[in-house]
Amino acid sequence: MARPKKLVDALNRNISKAEIEERRKEEESLEEFESISLTAPPWLEGDAKEEYERIIPLLKKLPIASLDLASVTMYCDFYAKYKEASQTVDIEGTVITQFDARGNEKRIVNPKYTVMGDAARMVRTLSGSLGMTIDSRMRIVVPKKEEVVDPFAEMMKDD
């Protein structure tokens, strides 16, 4: 499977000037897509809607478009499911007691704990694909390099 593309400024390998120019044109075409809405879609409710409204202003700083709406809403929905399941597990515990058909007590893993784990995996996957993790952002955005001033070099300069 091929590696995902990085933005030209985020590359740490040597590429030709022609390839740089081609990649810059591809990057510029990202700006042509319709921007994602600041308003949450009507089907998102509660915690999912709150999460959408929290992350969209932050995601606007990345090359995200309306085409990414499905991924963003899925992230928000799974985040809300994770939060709900987590709160239930906090109250009920990771193991619950059930009774079988004969009335025998049986201890099982709380189904909400399983939901919590599944939702956490989806949140992690989707957040990575949307640039919401530090390593995925590092592939998209290059941190600005601070210019180091060498005092000895300054003294050696002929003015």
Secondary structure, 3 states (H helix, E strand, C coil): CCCCCCCHHHCCCCCCHHHHHHHHHHHHHHCCCCCCCCCCCCCCCHHHHHHHHHHHHHHCCCCCCHHHHHHHHHHHHHHHHHHHHHHHHHHHCCEEEEECCCCCEEEEECHHHHHHHHHHHHHHHHHHHCCCCHHHHHHHCCCCCCCCCCHHHHHHCCC
